[in-house]
Amino acid sequence: MVHATTIASHLAAWQSRAGTLPAVLADALAACAQNGVNEHECGDVLDLLAMLGCDAQTQAAALWFELARTHPLVWEQREASLPDELQRLVAGQVAAERVWALHAQRPPQGGSEGLRRLLLAIIRDVRVVFILLSRQLARMRAASSLPEEERQELARLTRDIQSPLANRLGIWQLKWELEDLAFRYLQPDTYRRIAKLLDERRSDRETFIREALAELGGALREVGIHADLAGRPKHIYSIWKKMQRKAVEFSDLYDIRAVRILVDSVADCYAALGIVHSLWPHLPGEFDDYVARPKSNGYRSLHTAVIGPRGKTLEVQIRTHEMHRANELGVAAHWRYKEGGSGDADFEAKIAWIRKLLEPRNDDGELAAELQTELLEDRVYVLTPRGEVVDLPHGATVLDFAYHVHTEVGHRCRGAKVNGRIVPLTHQPHSGDRVEILTTKVPEPRRDWLSPHHGYLHTSRARDKVRAWFRRSAHEANLSAGRALLERELKRLALPEVDLVKLPALFHLQTQDELLVALALGEISLGQVARVLQEAQQPSEPAPSAPHPTARPAVFDHSAITIEGVGNLLTVLAKCCQPLPGDPVRGFITRTRGVSVHRANCASLVRLARSDPDRVIEVSWGRADAQAYEVTIQLNGYDRKGLQKDVVGVISNANVGIIASSSRLFPRTGEVEMHYTLRVRDFEQLSTLLDRLGVLPNVVEARRVGAG
């Protein structure tokens, strides 16, 4: 049965404040009543949400979730007719239930921080957090009627997840009560002992605080200091934590009786401190100036302990209103000091943003807009099969996950499942996904995991582990693998044989072996090799700048070519061999088109040189960035639906222009041969593109077309 009295009082308060009950809330209440939702804490949840200033949508979403939880068939019938906003708020509460289930599977003391982060990552609307905390407090208030085992699990969930989250969000009204109720059920003997000590002194303490505030307020008014004074209650759980942290008895705590002074300026802080010390003697060693010397987390306040009225100890905190707001909003990261934990700057910024939404403000429209803003997170929180939370950077793959779990798991990884579905090793999981790694008995990392173009690994930590594995492998195997990679690259780019004696020095290495091992370990990429080969062919003094080339693909800015002994001649790249910057080149003086530039080993140039050797001249590459150059590539593979589309997509994503294309299908074998004439910038861009094309499904080979 719904808690009718509390519901009635809640509705009466709402109508007296707003005049009419919002339709969205009235609809949710009617649906719950019609279907007999038996939710004793329902009214309590609504009252708590109203206290937090939550809107009607949020309160309605809390009711709809109870209907979805207790009457799923009714919810399925009504869900589609509700606004998207309400559906999103209910979906967030459903997602949070997964976190509660994970907590129940874990040891009580382990991994709670990861679960709190997972909760914030999967919830896309911050109002869901308010509903979760309000519902948890309502359940804890009614927990005395639950079976012992269920009550203990609810209290552990409150201690590990809910109360720290309320603390971090600055929802103090809920935080203290959640902590005390969890402490009451988890450690009942200790709770009763401290409660008894407090009860024995409660009336005395309250009278003492009133006397201290009256005396202090009068003294401040006499010197013209405007101040807001308040007694600061100390809750049972907070008292126990301080006793544990300082290893002291209850009688030795100075802040069981405490007051807080809020003033207008820093000068007033120190003036008020002088008044306090003139009224009552202060305790040596119990003064902290966090105004002149703020804590490392930014917290600012004056703290002192004095012997107040009747000879009893009293703690006094003095700060400006601005300091108080900053501390309460989390700029000082007060939660980290209390919990003894740590966090990263981005996560703290996110928490601070959420806490600012709790500030009272006049512009309800602005608040509503902020509440609907999705929370951005640059971390991904995924789950192991045992429910443990693994924190990964955004963009990490399942292979990164494997290496994060354990180095050997990564080395032996051969596949992965995400939420029970097999995925490729390049798959990037989302927060809340459950990832299972499929392994073999023998560790066999693959060298292409190190290639950034293949997309297997996103984190440098995982790449370092793969490199270390190969570095420990046989030296000869690394040499052989590096040599094979280099030879493949030279062949793929249709380059002539390279003098390996000169190449290591271009990478600031001593020997050929060092170069080949670096290639094998992925410490030097094939794209870097292509760039160095290109730079090695360029003159040390770059040619002067020149305008961009004409629109004709084969005619280019002649400042890109330096002709020995002659200047200002028209040059054109020969279509027979299509030289690229970095290729050894020679020129041939044509009768009508200026100088035709060929690759040095071009068969056409050899024939021309035999017939007319006087027209062959020496040329070299000038500015590498003078313009783009034409090149033809060939792809061989097996035909499939969408292959051409995938190839064009890779070329487009690489910012390479397509000038012409053709393809030929061999029906008997299903093989396909594709040719693309492209406009590329240099060897490095071409090498990267061929890498990406080579890993497409059904592509067997991707290479540059060589000279005839």
LUMVOTOR-607903 format. One line per field, with one value per residue (C-alpha): x, y, z. Coordinates in steps of 0.02 Angstrom, whole numbers. Example, Ala and Ser with C-alpha at 12.3 -4.5 7.8 and 13.67 -1.06 7.14 Angstrom:
2
east <- c(615:684) $
north <- c(-225:-53) $
up <- c(390:357) $
REM end
This chain:
708
east <- c(0:64:112:-44:-10:162:101:-43:70:191:54:-19:151:178:6:27:193:151:-39:-70:2:103:18:173:178:-10:-3:133:41:-120:-29:48:-117:-211:-90:-72:113:158:296:302:444:361:308:475:567:458:487:675:676:575:699:838:741:710:578:416:497:623:492:382:530:555:375:382:536:443:305:432:516:359:244:355:211:117:276:302:127:150:335:316:183:294:410:589:653:554:609:791:774:696:829:963:888:881:1065:1107:1027:1166:1294:1200:1201:1388:1416:1322:1444:1601:1691:1623:1790:1850:1829:1695:1782:1775:1589:1556:1647:1554:1390:1430:1493:1336:1211:1185:1071:1127:949:956:1087:967:832:952:1012:837:772:919:888:703:747:872:744:629:768:728:583:692:771:945:1040:947:970:1158:1177:1078:1189:1349:1288:1251:1423:1522:1428:1286:1353:1523:1431:1318:1473:1561:1407:1391:1215:1250:1067:1070:1253:1251:1092:1149:1313:1233:1101:1230:1342:1194:1159:1339:1415:1266:1365:1485:1340:1242:1394:1428:1243:1230:1377:1295:1124:1200:1269:1141:1039:1195:1283:1136:1126:1314:1308:1167:1267:1426:1336:1250:1413:1511:1375:1368:1557:1562:1419:1509:1657:1545:1579:1429:1430:1317:1338:1283:1314:1385:1311:1426:1349:1382:1476:1582:1627:1679:1785:1878:1907:1983:2086:2161:2164:2077:1932:1765:1811:1965:1870:1867:1737:1591:1543:1578:1523:1552:1572:1539:1597:1609:1797:1967:2004:1846:1907:2061:1965:1839:1982:2049:1878:1867:2039:2001:1842:1912:2089:2140:2216:2400:2432:2249:2256:2266:2273:2209:2172:2352:2411:2268:2270:2339:2162:2116:2019:2021:1965:2029:2017:2044:1997:1964:1908:1736:1597:1595:1772:1721:1815:1742:1799:1776:1788:1798:1784:1706:1543:1640:1761:1615:1529:1692:1725:1547:1548:1698:1827:1924:1892:1840:1776:1951:2020:1883:1892:2081:2065:2130:2059:2109:2079:1951:1846:1852:1799:1650:1601:1621:1507:1373:1387:1362:1192:1139:1162:999:966:827:834:740:756:946:946:836:951:1103:1016:981:1162:1245:1395:1554:1685:1854:1867:1782:1732:1712:1685:1779:1678:1689:1612:1772:1782:1927:1962:2027:2056:1927:1970:2048:2017:1978:2162:2210:2089:2177:2348:2273:2208:2377:2525:2510:2325:2372:2511:2395:2243:2167:1990:1863:1680:1585:1420:1430:1459:1624:1708:1872:2023:2006:1833:1817:1702:1586:1560:1463:1512:1567:1725:1789:1960:1985:2162:2276:2400:2553:2591:2606:2588:2580:2693:2550:2479:2615:2560:2456:2366:2292:2207:2241:2316:2273:2373:2562:2565:2502:2617:2767:2721:2713:2881:2958:2897:2976:3134:3153:3127:3275:3383:3394:3204:3191:3324:3234:3065:3137:3222:3060:2963:3088:3095:2906:2895:3022:2928:2758:2814:2903:3067:3240:3357:3411:3590:3566:3738:3673:3497:3533:3622:3466:3378:3525:3565:3736:3710:3597:3546:3483:3376:3302:3265:3182:3073:3027:2980:2877:2992:3016:2866:2869:2796:2948:3060:2966:2985:3172:3198:3110:3209:3373:3340:3307:3441:3499:3446:3262:3210:3116:2929:2817:2629:2522:2518:2396:2240:2311:2357:2519:2586:2653:2744:2918:2995:2970:3109:3285:3367:3556:3625:3456:3315:3134:3096:2925:2928:2804:2798:2808:2651:2746:2829:2746:2893:2864:2970:3109:3125:3293:3244:3317:3247:3219:3199:3044:3008:2843:2817:2978:3069:2987:3039:3060:3113:3297:3262:3113:3118:3046:3185:3314:3245:3241:3420:3481:3405:3445:3566:3602:3426:3444:3482:3510:3367:3329:3183:3158:3027:2941:2780:2770:2612:2533:2591:2506:2534:2445:2413:2353:2245:2224:2100:1934:1773:1639:1491:1545:1731:1744:1648:1766:1920:1856:1810:1987:2063:1944:1977:2164:2133:2197:2116:2061:2097:2045:1998:1966:1936:1935:1842:1893:1726:1802:1911:1819:1978:1974:2110:2084:2187:2175:2267:2287:2357:2470:2583:2737:2800:2741:2561:2567:2641:2508:2370:2436:2442:2259:2204:2303:2202:2031:1936:1967:2114:2267:2391:2401:2553:2614:2626:2811:2901:2909) $
north <- c(0:173:283:389:511:559:566:677:796:801:843:974:1057:1056:1132:1266:1313:1298:1309:1156:981:958:838:730:696:673:543:444:447:388:245:187:196:108:-38:-53:-15:-70:57:108:232:314:472:484:479:619:726:702:746:902:950:936:1051:919:954:862:757:689:647:565:462:394:333:260:159:80:33:-38:-138:-210:-219:-242:-287:-127:-27:-104:-50:128:159:206:338:431:576:530:625:516:358:412:446:275:191:271:195:24:39:82:-81:-171:-83:-135:-316:-306:-241:-389:-507:-422:-431:-290:-197:-207:-105:18:166:81:48:230:285:157:223:401:343:246:375:507:624:687:689:500:515:618:485:345:432:480:304:231:342:299:113:135:224:73:-58:-111:-216:-311:-483:-470:-528:-407:-265:-299:-298:-135:-56:-113:-39:123:128:82:174:287:388:423:477:593:661:697:780:889:829:843:826:646:605:613:513:379:360:350:222:111:122:78:-86:-138:-101:-94:-111:31:137:113:151:318:360:332:448:580:557:582:750:804:927:991:1011:1102:1222:1250:1290:1417:1503:1507:1578:1712:1767:1762:1851:1992:2015:2022:2148:2262:2282:2300:2130:2063:1873:1723:1599:1418:1266:1123:953:804:642:472:398:555:547:364:399:538:429:297:420:510:358:454:423:511:625:687:755:944:964:873:1052:1164:1329:1406:1592:1661:1840:1957:1977:1900:2045:2003:1822:1874:2005:1873:1756:1892:1909:1721:1714:1865:1784:1612:1540:1437:1263:1256:1162:1168:1318:1300:1446:1375:1551:1610:1433:1340:1151:1074:1042:1227:1217:1384:1418:1465:1325:1348:1256:1351:1321:1399:1431:1320:1266:1151:1132:1212:1206:1365:1377:1550:1586:1706:1667:1649:1524:1427:1415:1362:1229:1163:1155:1042:1162:1115:930:911:735:674:739:651:485:479:435:508:553:625:806:765:659:794:925:817:800:988:1018:905:989:1161:1105:1096:1283:1378:1493:1600:1547:1382:1370:1379:1246:1131:1150:1106:957:886:904:736:701:687:562:527:361:195:79:-101:-261:-423:-586:-583:-408:-312:-138:-95:88:120:278:322:233:80:-88:-259:-302:-152:-223:-392:-314:-208:-364:-452:-453:-641:-624:-499:-607:-758:-662:-731:-664:-574:-573:-416:-448:-628:-580:-617:-457:-418:-368:-190:-172:-24:-69:55:90:-51:-182:-351:-409:-588:-626:-788:-854:-991:-1091:-1021:-833:-773:-585:-527:-393:-304:-264:-131:-44:111:95:-75:-9:-155:-56:118:130:151:35:-111:-72:-68:-241:-310:-230:-303:-477:-465:-388:-542:-653:-722:-583:-671:-680:-492:-462:-575:-495:-319:-365:-440:-283:-170:-276:-284:-95:-64:-183:-113:65:4:79:24:-68:41:53:-8:60:239:212:182:350:438:370:411:226:145:-18:-102:-229:-91:-23:-193:-234:-62:-98:-270:-198:-57:76:141:134:98:271:347:245:311:490:471:395:544:672:586:627:812:948:1029:1203:1204:1291:1456:1453:1448:1454:1299:1186:1200:1095:971:818:777:956:1020:1167:1159:1224:1046:993:1066:1056:1066:1216:1274:1370:1413:1266:1185:1013:871:704:557:450:293:279:415:467:523:636:525:424:441:540:601:720:706:864:843:943:1021:988:1048:923:755:687:498:379:339:155:188:72:209:327:194:175:364:381:252:346:524:527:715:758:666:789:777:834:819:850:1025:1072:918:1013:1102:1003:831:699:567:383:225:85:-92:-197:-384:-487:-580:-495:-464:-349:-173:-199:-51:58:11:47:218:255:217:326:469:458:471:639:568:622:495:545:384:205:41:-138:-310:-462:-641:-736:-908:-880:-735:-633:-446:-325:-139:9:184:338:450:618:594:708:596:422:426:462:327:201:237:220:53:-8:33:-40:-199:-244:-228:-394:-490:-378:-488:-357:-169:-95:44:4:-10:58:-39) $
up <- c(0:-46:102:82:223:160:-20:31:126:-20:-145:-27:-9:-197:-233:-100:-179:-365:-366:-474:-483:-645:-765:-785:-597:-583:-724:-635:-469:-553:-639:-475:-382:-523:-525:-337:-325:-150:-114:69:41:-111:-21:69:-97:-167:-12:-23:-209:-172:-36:-165:-281:-414:-546:-582:-719:-594:-465:-596:-658:-481:-480:-656:-609:-463:-584:-708:-569:-491:-644:-798:-914:-871:-897:-1070:-1119:-1058:-1097:-1281:-1242:-1119:-1167:-1215:-1063:-942:-1031:-1017:-830:-801:-909:-801:-645:-729:-776:-595:-539:-633:-523:-365:-428:-460:-284:-212:-301:-233:-65:45:57:-124:-280:-223:-306:-475:-453:-407:-564:-669:-601:-652:-822:-872:-807:-941:-840:-669:-603:-597:-459:-354:-373:-327:-169:-115:-141:-47:103:102:98:239:346:327:338:517:451:326:354:429:273:160:284:294:103:91:225:138:-26:65:147:-9:-147:-95:52:-29:-187:-87:-1:-166:-238:-84:-40:146:195:132:162:352:372:248:342:513:459:373:528:639:547:508:680:800:962:921:858:1019:1127:1041:1034:1220:1252:1144:1224:1396:1340:1209:1310:1396:1230:1150:1297:1289:1102:1129:1266:1161:1009:1112:1195:1032:932:1058:1055:864:856:981:862:708:626:533:546:524:667:678:786:682:728:736:676:752:603:586:771:756:600:689:841:726:624:775:889:1030:1147:1139:1284:1190:1039:1036:898:979:1021:871:794:623:590:415:381:232:208:246:363:459:474:571:669:721:768:883:964:992:1073:1180:1244:1279:1297:1148:1159:1109:947:896:777:587:464:300:237:224:185:97:91:-66:-124:-107:57:151:330:503:631:817:977:1138:1317:1306:1431:1584:1547:1404:1240:1084:902:800:610:531:345:221:134:-28:50:121:-48:-131:0:-6:-197:-199:-268:-113:-146:37:-1:-43:123:219:127:111:-73:-234:-403:-570:-621:-757:-639:-505:-633:-677:-493:-468:-617:-543:-374:-449:-510:-327:-304:-281:-429:-495:-678:-680:-869:-858:-722:-825:-976:-871:-793:-966:-1023:-1044:-935:-1037:-981:-1060:-969:-1003:-861:-917:-819:-807:-809:-616:-610:-571:-643:-759:-794:-972:-1075:-1206:-1369:-1286:-1370:-1299:-1328:-1219:-1089:-1097:-1063:-924:-836:-848:-965:-994:-1034:-1169:-1239:-1250:-1314:-1473:-1464:-1355:-1311:-1263:-1175:-1238:-1421:-1510:-1570:-1661:-1558:-1623:-1544:-1425:-1278:-1193:-1009:-927:-1056:-989:-1078:-1083:-1159:-1255:-1236:-1300:-1197:-1284:-1284:-1464:-1486:-1667:-1737:-1825:-1651:-1644:-1804:-1762:-1928:-1885:-1728:-1612:-1468:-1407:-1245:-1239:-1088:-1192:-1338:-1220:-1157:-1335:-1378:-1221:-1271:-1443:-1370:-1261:-1412:-1511:-1582:-1750:-1761:-1737:-1869:-1990:-1956:-1975:-2139:-2205:-2158:-2244:-2402:-2408:-2391:-2528:-2642:-2596:-2633:-2791:-2733:-2790:-2672:-2525:-2462:-2283:-2236:-2246:-2181:-1993:-1977:-2039:-1883:-1770:-1751:-1758:-1854:-1980:-1848:-1733:-1874:-1917:-1734:-1711:-1862:-1795:-1624:-1697:-1624:-1802:-1917:-2102:-2130:-2045:-2159:-2310:-2249:-2217:-2389:-2464:-2362:-2409:-2591:-2561:-2572:-2411:-2471:-2516:-2675:-2661:-2638:-2789:-2825:-2814:-2967:-3110:-3115:-3240:-3136:-3227:-3228:-3063:-2987:-3066:-2904:-2843:-2964:-2969:-3142:-3136:-3230:-3296:-3215:-3252:-3367:-3380:-3300:-3306:-3214:-3332:-3330:-3376:-3204:-3098:-2988:-2809:-2697:-2634:-2795:-2886:-3042:-3208:-3337:-3524:-3631:-3739:-3896:-3837:-3649:-3569:-3458:-3428:-3257:-3245:-3109:-3136:-3171:-3287:-3439:-3550:-3499:-3538:-3715:-3741:-3678:-3805:-3951:-3895:-3746:-3761:-3706:-3538:-3396:-3208:-3096:-2911:-2796:-2727:-2598:-2528:-2496:-2662:-2705:-2722:-2844:-2948:-2910:-2962:-2839:-2867:-2750:-2770:-2675:-2679:-2726:-2595:-2572:-2523:-2560:-2679:-2556:-2413:-2520:-2572:-2390:-2330:-2467:-2427:-2239:-2276:-2364:-2528:-2691:-2822:-3003:-3090:-3048:-3135:-3084:-3163:-3097:-3135:-3117:-3121:-2968:-2887:-2887:-2916:-2970:-2939:-2996:-2924:-2983:-2832:-2785:-2633:-2535:-2510:-2471:-2291:-2338:-2471:-2349:-2219:-2349:-2412:-2231:-2206:-2371:-2340:-2184:-2266:-2272:-2435:-2486:-2512:-2571:-2589:-2676:-2787:-2971:-3016:-3167:-3329) $
REM end
